[in-house]
């Protein structure tokens, strides 16, 4: 079966490069060997992504994040990718954006930033001009996503971020001055409403991931621009999980009504309530078919296959030890095709889910 074009709507590439020194031009096997027994693996797990695996898995586009945590959520003393105030957040996010521009400038054969409809069209022409099993390498497209908006010190800075290629903004990770978030619930604030109003002027895509339900529901009502959820699973399938990290059906239905997409996450903690990584032993198995349950739930709510995709969050605080056993690298997300087709999904449906839905929204929403 030929591989489908795949889009991964959430990867913390620059964060990993700056925090752990990961080189995503190296093969996964090489990085794992170099990091064996290190703090990096203890903190973030064995890597799941590399340029080589993007090629093997036909991953044509990734949403590359700008991300840093507030100091209250630092994982160890001396951690550098944390901020104590908005100026520090601005500096960290700017440095990560610099990383993506350097990747594009120094490795145009491997990575390119996608910031316009025309750029996307040319990129996909290159990917589609050869057979799916063509071994010739192609650049991976990067759509820049800001996760947590405290790097935006003043509303007037939105123009600068837009000019530098940022195309999606998620106001929250944990709670921010803009809204409640993961672990820190709460509604949109007055600053949050002002941010959304200004974002709409530039046609930024709003990412509801990590936003508390109260904030997300209001944002669905008042935001005039495009809306998605790049990486979240279904709260209805995770009863008693005691977290606001998953999307309720109310939020999913709101994204569907706005013609958006939800990216599902193949992270065991988001697939099985109470799952914990067992230190020093083989990871507890949570089959990849469990992720297909979340895909199917969103499709059932929508009545079609047009509103769900993948947002792996790979290397975003977890790695090989914390994903379904069928996955060794990002390329193995292609295994979702047979799982979905065994449930009655057509080839067109699976093409939508693996990448077509995200590509359709990008083609609509990029300037």
N, C-alpha and C positions, 0 to 999 in steps of 0.2 A: 504494500500500500504506500503510495507516495506521501511524503510528509507535507502537512499543511503549513502555510505561513502562520507563525505564532507571534503574538504580542504579549509582553509581560508588563503589566501596568504599575509595577512598584519594585524597584531595586535600589538599595542604598549604596551605589557604586562609589561615589566620591567620599562618603563617610568612611567606608571600609579602607579605601586607599590611604586616607589621612590618618585614621586612628590605628590601623593595624599594619599599614605598609603593604597591603595586598596589591599584587600586580595582575590585573585581569587579562593581560596578554599572555600570561603563563597558562599552560594546561592545568586543569583541576588537580590531576594526580601529582604534579610537581609542587603546587602550593600546599597540598595536604602533607606531602613528605617534608617540606621545609618547616611547616608549622606543627608537626607532630609533637605532642607533649607540652606545647606552649600555652601561655596565658590566653593568646588569641582563641585557641580552640576551647579552652575552659569558658571563656567569656561569650564566644559567638559561634561555636561549633565549627566543624569542617566545612569549607567552602562548597557551594553548590553551583557556582557560576564562573564562566570564563568566556573569552571571545571564541575559543575553539568549540565550546559547547553550544554557543549561539549558532555557530555554523552547522554543527551536527544536528541540532534540533530545529533548524530553520527559523530561529528567533530573529525576525527582521527589525523589530522595534522594541525598545524598552523605555519605560518612564523612569528617568534617572532623577533621584531625589536630592534635594537640599535638606539636610536634617541635622539638628543638634538638640540635646536635652537640657532642660534647666538644671542648675547645680543640685537642686533638691532630689534629683533622680540620677545622680552620678552612681556608677556601679562600683568604683574603686577610687581610693584617694590618689590624687595626681592625674586623674583623667583630664584630657585636654579638650575633647569635643563637647564641652558643656558651657553654658553661659549663665552669668549671674544677673545680667541686665540686657536691655534691648541693644545697646551698642555692641556688646560682645556677641549677641546673636547675629546682628548684621555682619560683623566681621567674619564669623565662622561660615555663614551661608555664602558670603561673597567669595571666600576662599574656595568653597566647594564648587561654586559656579565657575571660578577660574580653572579648576581642574577639568571640567567638561570642555571648556574652550581650548585648553592645552591639548586634550586628547584629540579633539577635532583638528587642531592645527598641526600636531606632530604625527598623527596617525590617521590621515584622511582615508587610507585604504581599509581602516578597521572601524572607525567611529565617526559619526557626523551628527550634529545637532539638527533636529527637525523643528522649524519654527514657523513654517508657512505651508499653505496648501501646495504651492508649486514645488517646494522642497520635498514634501511628502510624495507628490506625484512622480518626481524624478527618481526618488529613492525606490519606490515600489516598481517603477519601470525596470530598474536594474535587477531587483529581486525576481521579478516575473519574466524577465527576458530569457531565462534559462530554465531547464527542467528542474523539478523539485529535488532530484537526486544528483544534480550537477555539483561536482566537487569544487568548482571554482569559488573562492572566498569572496564575500561581499561585505561592505561596511554595514555596521549595525546602527540604526537610527536611534537617537536619544531625544526624547521629549522631556523637557525639564519641569519637574514638579516640586514645588515648595511645600514641605510637610511641617506644619506649625508655622505661624505667620509672625512670630515676634521679631523676626529679622526686619520686618517692615516697621521702622521706627515712626515714620510719619506717612500719612496717606499719599503725600506728594511723591514719595519714593516708588510708587507703583510703576510710574512711567519708566524709570531706570531699569527695574527688574524686567519689565516687558521688553524694553529695547535690547536687553542682554539675553533674551530667549526664554525666560520663564513663561510657561503657558498654562499651568494649573497651580492653584493655591488651595491648600487645606488649612483652615484657620487654627486647627487644634492638633496637638499630639496628646499631652495631658492638658489640663486646663490652661488657658492663656488669657491675656487681657481682652481677647476678642470673644471668647465663648468657653463654656464647659467642655471638657474632653475626657479622655480615658482616665479612669481612676479619680478624676476630679470633676464631678458632674456640675451642670449649671446651664443656664440659658445663654442666648446671645446677649452681649453687653451693648451699650450705646456705641462704644468703639467698634464692636463687631458689625453693627448695622451700617456704620459709616464706611467700614472697610468693604463690605459687600456692595454698597452703592457705588463706590469708586472702582471696584473690580469690574463691575458690569460695564463701565465706560470703556474699558480696554478689552472687553469680551474674554476675560480670563475664565477658564473653566473652574468651577468650584468643586473641590473634593470634600465630600462629607465624611470620609474616613476619620475615625477617632473623635468626631464631634459627638457630644452627648445628645441623646434623642431630642430633648427639648430644644436645643440649639439647631439641630438638623431639621426638625419639623418647621421651625420658624423660617429657616433659610430657604426651604423648599417653597414657602409661601411668598417670600419677598425678593428672592434673587432673580434678576432679569436675564442673567447669562446662562450658559450651559452648566449642567450639574451631573456629576458622576460620583461613584464610590470606588476608588481605585483598588482597595484591599480590605475586604471585610466579609465575614461569613454570616450565616442566617441565625439569628437569635432563636427562632422557632425550633431549630434542630439542636439547640444547645440549652435545654431546660436546666434550671438550677446552676447555671455557670457562674452566677454572682459577679458578672462584669457587664459594663456598658459598652464593651468593645465591639460586640456584634450588632448587626443591623436588625432592627425589628421589622416585621412585615410592613408596618406603617411607613417606615423610611424607604424600604425597598419599593413599595408601591408608588411612593412619591417620586423616586428616581425614574421608575418606569413611565409614569405619567409625563415626566419632563423629557422623555426619550433619551435617558441616560443609560449607563452601563454600570454594573457592579462586578468588580474583580474578586473572584474567590481565592482563598489563601490555603495552600496545602501544608499547613502547620498543625502538628498533632494537637497542640493545646487548643486550637480553634476548631478541632474536629471531634474531640472526645472530651467530655466534661471530666475534670479531675486528672487528666493525663499529666504525668510528671516524668521528666527524663531520668532514667535510672543511671546513676553515676557508676562508671566502671563496668557496665554490662551492655549487651545488645539492646538497642532501643525497643521499647514495647511497640508491638506492631499495631498500626492503625491503617487499614488498607486504603489505597487510593480511591477505591470505589466509594468511600465515605465522602470524599470531595465531590464525586458525581452526584451525591444526594443533595448537596448545596446548589450545584448547577441546576439540577432538576427542580428544586423548590422555587428558584427564581423564575425558571421557565414556566412553571405551573402558574405562578402569580401573574406573569405577563401574558400567558396564552400563546407564547411564541418563543423562539430562540434568539431574539434580537437584543436582549438586555443583560446578558451575562458574558463575562470574559474571565481572564486570569490576571491576578495581581499577586504574584508569588510572595513578595517580601523576603525572598531568599537572601541570606546573609544579613538579615535585618534583626539581629539579636538571637538568631538560631541558625543551625546548619544541618548537616547530614543526619545527626543524631536525633533530630526532632521532626522528621518528615516521613511520610508513608514509605514502606520498605521497597516499593517498586521504583522509587526515585533515587537515583545516584547523583544526577546532575539536572540542571534545568532542561536539558534536551529530552529527558524522560517524561516531561509533561505531554509529549506527543502520545503517550499511552492512554491519555484520556479519550482519544478518538475511539478506540475499540470498546472501552467501557461504556461510552455514551451510545455508540451504535448498537451495542447489545441490549440497550434499553429502548431501542426503537428510534433513536435520533438518526436523521438522514445525513448523508455526506455534506449537504448544504448547511444543515444545522451545526455540525461539528466544525465546519469551516468558519461559521459565524462565531462560535464560542471560543475557538482557539485564537482567533485574531481578527476576523472580519468585522465584528461589532466595534472593537476599538478603532480599527482603521476607518470605518464609516463615520464615527464621531469626530475623529481627527480631521477627516476630509471636510466635514461640515463646519467644524469649530475653529480650526486654525485660520489665521488671517491670510 
